């Protein structure tokens, strides 16, 4: 029995330390060296093909380096870690690459740089090989950082299922996830992914920029220009801090409300359609996909508001006005009476602001992948939905208390325009009212049934043929 156990342990030890095979890499650049090192760590034998096989100082220790023809004969899978401009040398290796799997990992400098994708161009140069597009969305730095940091998804495509499976096996052995995008025609789409600049941030950034510009010029007219025209008073110095510290919280509150408004609209559409199988409009789909970015931008503006609020007390004009008021009270031998109502309003205003900011900070932290991956679906939904709406309620009340005594004063409406904090209350109040309506038991139960798959009797009449087929198959 002991001998049998010893043999089992020895066999397991040999399997763990056995080589998984040989992989060839054409190119000794940053990505090629990083990939070679990871392959060596995963148990592969690595052979580099190079124009200068005598210079082995660049390749990882434990790998081999030789001319391209000899290196190609050593492995079935060959990673082409060179730029498209240097593919021409592969035409002289046509016979050596016959039946090989060529993994094209190249990227371009800009979208639409060539009429044909790099992988399709490579396939035309070496028609006897099976070309697979993949690994171009994983950086050399990610590979060097180890399995935890490099566990990104490898998108791949190709016309040969066997060749794609060989690449999938290598990716899995490196601790990477894979997604098959189909035939080699999808190579152009995969090559464009690393060139996209914050694709999920474009709409939120445009919204944030638009809101910031609108409220900045709106408040500039109401505060600075109005004082100069009506009172001949130059308070342009307030643009840097006072005006900015009005714009930041306004934009933060509106962005936070816009983060939860599409969810309410989606629920209303599902109630109207009586089914969850009818597609949302494209604009609502794009809006819902960027809710995380909207929330993070709201947090950014809230942080700026907090920082600017802290530095108000050290501003020159604030210190000057404070000293002037004290001197005036001393000269007049008078002191301002204590207003208990104002004290309650001020403390409540500050307290709700602090609580709202802390909860908003918690929402931002839980949206990070390293944190959200540790939460189950129910926990994540509780934080982002329940606590999210509570955060919106606290921040909205914080804004209401700011102007609690200003709504009915005629002096508040300069040039017959409402102040900025009144305008910014419209969107969050609409969201909170819609959320309150959707929380009514009879409405909430109907939404829950629809999201669990139930359909109303008139739902199918409002669906198109494709949507009815999808609902039937589901």
C-alpha positions in Angstrom: 0.0 0.0 0.0 2.8 2.4 0.8 4.6 1.5 -2.4 1.4 2.3 -4.4 0.9 5.6 -2.7 4.5 6.5 -3.4 4.1 5.7 -7.1 1.0 7.9 -7.2 2.8 10.8 -5.6 5.7 10.4 -8.0 3.4 10.3 -11.0 1.6 13.5 -9.8 5.0 15.2 -9.2 6.2 14.2 -12.7 2.9 15.6 -14.3 3.2 18.8 -12.5 6.8 19.3 -13.6 6.4 17.9 -17.1 6.6 20.3 -20.1 3.3 21.1 -21.7 4.8 21.4 -25.2 6.8 23.8 -27.2 5.6 27.3 -28.3 7.4 29.5 -30.8 7.5 33.3 -30.7 8.7 35.4 -33.6 10.0 38.6 -32.1 11.9 39.6 -29.0 10.2 42.8 -28.2 8.5 43.7 -24.9 5.4 41.6 -25.5 7.3 38.7 -26.9 9.7 38.5 -23.9 6.8 38.9 -21.4 4.8 36.2 -23.1 7.8 33.9 -23.3 8.4 34.3 -19.6 4.8 33.5 -18.7 4.9 30.4 -21.0 8.0 29.2 -19.3 6.4 29.7 -15.9 3.4 27.7 -17.1 5.6 24.7 -18.1 6.1 25.3 -21.8 9.3 25.1 -23.7 9.8 28.4 -25.5 11.7 29.0 -28.7 12.3 32.5 -30.1 12.7 33.1 -33.8 15.0 36.1 -34.5 17.1 37.7 -37.2 20.0 37.7 -34.8 20.0 34.3 -32.9 23.4 35.0 -31.5 22.0 37.8 -29.2 20.4 35.7 -26.5 20.6 38.4 -23.8 17.1 39.7 -24.6 15.1 36.4 -24.2 14.1 35.0 -20.8 16.4 32.6 -19.2 15.5 29.0 -20.0 14.2 29.7 -23.5 16.0 29.1 -26.8 16.7 31.5 -29.7 17.4 30.5 -33.3 16.7 31.6 -36.8 13.1 31.8 -37.9 13.1 28.6 -40.1 14.6 26.4 -37.3 12.3 27.9 -34.7 9.2 27.3 -36.8 10.0 23.6 -37.0 10.1 23.3 -33.2 6.5 24.1 -32.5 3.0 23.9 -33.9 1.8 27.2 -32.4 3.7 30.3 -33.4 3.0 33.8 -31.9 3.8 36.6 -34.4 5.0 39.3 -32.1 6.1 41.8 -34.8 4.4 44.7 -36.4 2.4 44.4 -39.7 5.1 46.4 -41.5 7.6 43.6 -41.0 5.3 40.7 -42.1 7.0 40.4 -45.5 9.8 38.2 -44.2 7.1 35.5 -43.5 6.7 34.9 -47.3 10.1 33.3 -47.4 9.0 30.9 -44.7 5.9 29.6 -46.5 7.1 26.0 -46.6 8.2 26.0 -42.9 4.9 27.5 -41.8 2.8 25.0 -43.7 0.1 23.6 -41.3 1.2 25.8 -38.4 -1.0 27.9 -36.1 0.0 31.6 -36.4 -1.3 33.8 -33.6 -1.4 37.4 -34.7 -1.1 39.7 -31.7 -0.5 42.9 -33.5 -2.3 46.2 -33.1 -2.3 49.4 -35.3 -1.6 53.0 -34.4 -5.1 54.1 -35.3 -8.4 52.8 -36.4 -8.9 52.2 -40.2 -5.2 52.4 -40.8 -5.4 49.6 -43.3 -8.3 48.4 -45.5 -7.7 44.9 -44.4 -7.2 43.6 -40.8 -3.7 42.5 -39.8 -4.8 38.9 -39.3 -6.4 38.7 -42.7 -3.4 40.2 -44.3 -1.2 37.6 -42.5 -3.4 34.8 -43.7 -3.0 36.0 -47.3 0.8 36.1 -47.0 0.9 32.5 -45.5 -2.1 30.7 -47.0 -0.9 27.3 -45.8 -1.1 28.3 -42.1 -4.1 28.6 -39.8 -4.2 32.2 -38.6 -5.8 33.1 -35.2 -6.3 36.6 -34.0 -5.7 36.9 -30.2 -3.8 38.2 -27.2 -3.7 41.7 -28.7 -6.0 43.0 -25.8 -3.5 41.8 -23.1 -0.6 44.1 -22.4 3.0 43.1 -21.8 2.8 44.8 -18.3 -0.2 42.7 -17.5 1.6 39.5 -18.4 4.6 40.5 -16.3 2.4 41.3 -13.3 1.3 37.7 -12.8 -1.8 35.7 -13.0 -3.9 37.9 -10.6 -3.3 41.1 -12.5 -3.2 39.5 -16.0 -6.5 37.6 -15.7 -8.0 39.6 -18.5 -10.1 38.2 -21.2 -8.4 37.1 -24.4 -10.6 37.8 -27.5 -9.8 35.5 -30.4 -11.2 34.6 -33.8 -10.2 32.3 -36.7 -11.5 30.0 -39.4 -10.0 26.8 -38.0 -11.7 25.4 -34.9 -8.7 23.2 -34.1 -6.3 26.1 -34.3 -8.5 28.3 -32.0 -8.7 25.5 -29.5 -4.9 25.3 -29.3 -4.7 29.0 -28.6 -7.5 28.7 -26.0 -5.6 25.9 -24.2 -2.5 28.1 -24.0 -4.5 31.0 -22.7 -6.2 28.9 -20.0 -2.8 27.5 -18.9 -1.7 31.1 -18.4 -4.7 31.9 -16.2 -6.5 34.0 -18.8 -10.1 33.8 -19.8 -11.1 33.5 -23.5 -14.0 34.5 -25.7 -14.5 33.2 -29.2 -15.6 36.0 -31.6 -16.1 33.8 -34.6 -14.4 33.7 -38.0 -11.3 35.7 -39.0 -13.6 38.4 -40.4 -14.0 39.6 -36.8 -10.3 40.4 -36.6 -10.7 44.0 -37.5 -13.2 44.5 -34.6 -10.8 42.9 -32.2 -7.9 45.0 -33.4 -9.9 48.2 -32.8 -10.7 47.4 -29.2 -7.2 48.5 -27.8 -7.5 51.7 -29.8 -10.7 52.8 -28.3 -10.3 55.7 -25.8 -12.6 55.2 -22.8 -15.5 54.0 -24.9 -17.9 53.7 -21.9 -16.9 57.2 -20.7 -17.7 59.2 -23.7 -21.4 59.8 -23.0 -20.9 60.5 -19.2 -18.0 62.9 -20.0 -20.1 64.8 -22.5 -22.9 65.0 -20.1 -20.6 66.2 -17.3 -19.0 68.7 -19.6 -22.3 70.0 -20.8 -23.8 70.4 -17.3 -20.6 72.1 -16.0 -20.5 74.6 -18.9 -24.3 75.3 -18.6 -24.3 75.9 -14.9 -21.0 77.8 -14.9 -22.2 80.4 -17.4 -25.7 80.4 -15.9 -24.3 81.3 -12.4 -21.7 83.6 -13.9 -24.6 85.7 -15.4 -26.7 85.5 -12.2 -23.9 86.3 -9.7 -21.0 88.1 -11.3 -22.5 89.9 -14.3 -25.7 90.8 -12.4 -23.7 92.4 -9.6 -21.7 94.4 -12.0 -24.7 95.6 -14.1 -27.1 96.3 -11.4 -24.9 97.3 -8.5 -21.7 98.4 -10.3 -19.9 95.9 -8.1 -16.9 93.9 -9.3 -16.9 90.5 -7.6 -15.2 88.6 -10.5 -12.7 87.1 -7.9 -15.5 84.8 -6.8 -15.3 82.9 -10.1 -12.3 80.8 -8.9 -13.8 79.4 -5.7 -17.3 80.6 -4.9 -18.7 80.0 -8.3 -16.8 76.8 -8.8 -18.0 75.5 -5.4 -21.6 76.1 -6.6 -21.1 74.3 -9.9 -19.5 71.2 -8.4 -22.3 70.1 -6.1 -24.9 71.0 -8.6 -23.3 68.8 -11.3 -22.6 66.0 -8.7 -26.3 65.9 -7.7 -27.6 65.9 -11.3 -25.1 63.2 -12.3 -26.1 61.0 -9.4 -29.8 61.4 -10.3 -29.0 60.6 -13.9 -27.4 57.4 -12.7 -30.7 56.1 -11.3 -33.2 57.7 -13.7 -32.7 55.1 -16.5 -33.6 52.3 -14.1 -36.9 53.9 -13.3 -37.6 54.5 -17.0 -36.8 50.9 -17.8 -39.2 49.7 -15.1 -41.9 51.9 -16.5 -41.3 50.5 -20.0 -41.5 47.0 -18.7 -44.8 47.8 -17.0 -46.2 49.3 -20.2 -45.0 46.4 -22.4 -46.0 43.8 -19.8 -42.9 41.8 -20.6 -39.1 41.9 -20.1 -38.4 40.4 -23.5 -39.0 43.6 -25.5 -35.8 45.5 -26.2 -35.3 48.9 -24.7 -34.6 51.8 -27.1 -31.0 52.2 -28.1 -30.6 55.5 -26.2 -31.8 53.8 -23.0 -29.5 50.9 -23.5 -26.5 53.2 -23.9 -27.6 55.2 -20.9 -28.0 52.1 -18.7 -24.6 50.8 -19.7 -22.8 53.9 -18.5 -24.5 54.3 -15.1 -21.3 53.3 -13.3 -19.3 56.0 -15.1 -22.1 58.6 -14.3 -21.8 57.6 -10.6 -18.0 57.9 -10.5 -18.1 61.3 -12.1 -20.7 62.4 -9.6 -18.3 61.2 -6.8 -15.5 63.2 -8.5 -17.5 66.4 -8.4 -18.6 65.7 -4.9 -14.9 65.3 -3.8 -14.1 68.7 -5.5 -17.0 70.3 -3.6 -15.7 68.9 -0.3 -12.2 70.2 -0.9 -13.3 73.6 -2.0 -15.6 73.9 1.1 -12.6 73.2 3.4 -10.6 76.0 1.9 -13.4 78.6 2.1 -12.3 79.7 5.7 -8.8 80.7 4.5 -9.9 82.9 1.6 -8.9 86.5 1.8 -12.3 88.0 1.2 -13.9 85.7 3.9 -11.2 86.7 6.5 -11.7 90.4 5.5 -15.5 90.3 5.8 -15.2 88.4 9.2 -12.8 91.0 10.6 -14.9 93.9 9.2 -18.1 92.5 10.9 -16.3 92.1 14.2 -14.9 95.6 14.1 -18.4 97.0 13.2 -20.1 95.2 16.1 -17.4 96.5 18.5 -17.9 100.1 17.3 -21.7 99.8 17.5 -21.4 98.0 20.8 -23.9 95.4 19.5 -23.8 91.7 19.0 -25.9 89.5 16.7 -28.5 87.5 18.5 -28.4 83.7 18.4 -30.9 82.3 15.9 -31.9 78.8 17.1 -33.8 78.0 13.8 -30.8 79.0 11.7 -28.5 76.8 13.9 -30.8 73.8 13.4 -30.9 74.4 9.6 -27.2 74.8 9.3 -26.3 71.7 11.4 -28.9 69.6 9.6 -27.6 70.9 6.2 -24.0 70.0 7.1 -24.9 66.6 8.7 -26.9 65.4 5.7 -24.1 66.6 3.4 -21.5 64.5 5.3 -23.7 61.4 5.4 -24.5 61.8 1.7 -20.9 62.1 0.8 -19.8 59.1 2.9 -22.5 56.9 1.2 -21.5 58.2 -2.2 -17.9 57.3 -1.4 -19.1 53.8 -0.4 -20.9 53.4 -3.7 -17.7 54.4 -5.6 -15.6 51.9 -3.6 -18.0 49.0 -4.2 -18.1 49.7 -7.9 -14.4 48.8 -8.1 -13.9 45.3 -9.6 -11.6 44.2 -6.7 -14.4 45.0 -4.3 -17.5 44.1 -6.3 -16.1 40.7 -7.1 -16.2 39.8 -3.4 -19.9 40.6 -3.1 -22.7 38.3 -4.2 -25.5 39.6 -6.4 -27.8 40.4 -3.6 -25.2 42.3 -1.6 -24.1 44.3 -4.7 -27.7 45.2 -5.6 -28.4 46.3 -2.0 -25.5 48.6 -2.0 -25.9 50.1 -5.5 -29.7 50.3 -5.5 -31.0 50.6 -1.9 -28.1 52.6 -0.5 -27.8 54.5 -3.8 -31.3 55.8 -3.6 -30.7 56.7 0.1 -27.6 58.6 -1.0 -29.7 60.5 -3.6 -32.3 61.3 -0.9 -29.8 62.6 1.6 -28.0 64.7 -1.0 -31.3 66.1 -2.3 -32.4 67.0 1.2 -29.0 68.6 1.8 -29.6 70.8 -1.2 -33.2 71.6 -0.1 -31.9 72.7 3.3 -29.4 75.0 1.6 -32.2 77.1 0.2 -35.0 76.4 2.7 -35.6 80.1 3.3 -34.9 81.3 -0.2 -37.6 79.7 -2.3 -40.2 82.4 -1.7 -37.9 85.5 -1.6 -38.2 87.8 -4.6 -34.6 88.8 -4.2 -33.6 85.2 -5.0 -34.8 85.4 -8.6 -32.2 87.7 -10.1 -33.4 88.9 -13.6 -36.4 86.6 -13.0 -34.2 83.5 -13.1 -34.2 80.8 -10.4 -30.9 80.1 -8.6 -28.8 77.1 -9.7 -29.7 74.9 -6.7 -33.4 75.1 -7.7 -32.7 74.0 -11.2 -30.5 71.0 -10.1 -33.3 69.8 -7.8 -35.6 69.0 -10.7 -33.9 65.8 -11.9 -33.3 64.2 -8.4 -36.8 65.0 -7.3 -38.3 63.4 -10.4 -36.2 60.3 -9.8 -37.2 60.0 -6.1 -40.9 60.5 -7.0 -40.7 57.8 -9.7 -38.9 55.5 -7.2 -41.6 56.1 -4.6 -44.3 55.3 -7.1 -42.5 52.1 -8.2 -42.2 51.0 -4.6 -46.0 50.9 -4.1 -46.8 47.2 -3.3 -49.1 46.5 -6.2 -46.7 48.1 -8.7 -43.6 46.5 -7.2 -45.1 43.0 -7.2 -46.1 43.4 -10.9 -42.5 44.5 -11.9 -41.1 41.5 -9.9 -43.4 39.1 -11.8 -42.4 40.6 -15.2 -38.7 40.4 -14.3 -39.2 36.7 -13.3 -40.6 35.9 -16.8 -44.3 36.6 -16.5 -46.0 38.3 -19.5 -49.3 40.1 -19.7 -51.9 39.0 -22.2 -51.3 42.0 -24.5 -47.5 41.8 -24.4 -47.1 39.6 -27.4 -49.3 41.8 -29.6 -46.9 44.7 -29.0 -43.8 42.6 -29.8 -42.2 42.2 -33.2 -41.6 38.8 -34.9 -38.0 38.6 -33.7 -38.9 39.5 -30.1 -41.7 37.0 -30.1 -39.3 34.3 -31.3 -36.8 35.2 -28.6 -39.6 35.1 -25.9 -40.7 31.7 -27.2 -37.2 30.2 -27.1 -36.6 31.6 -23.6 
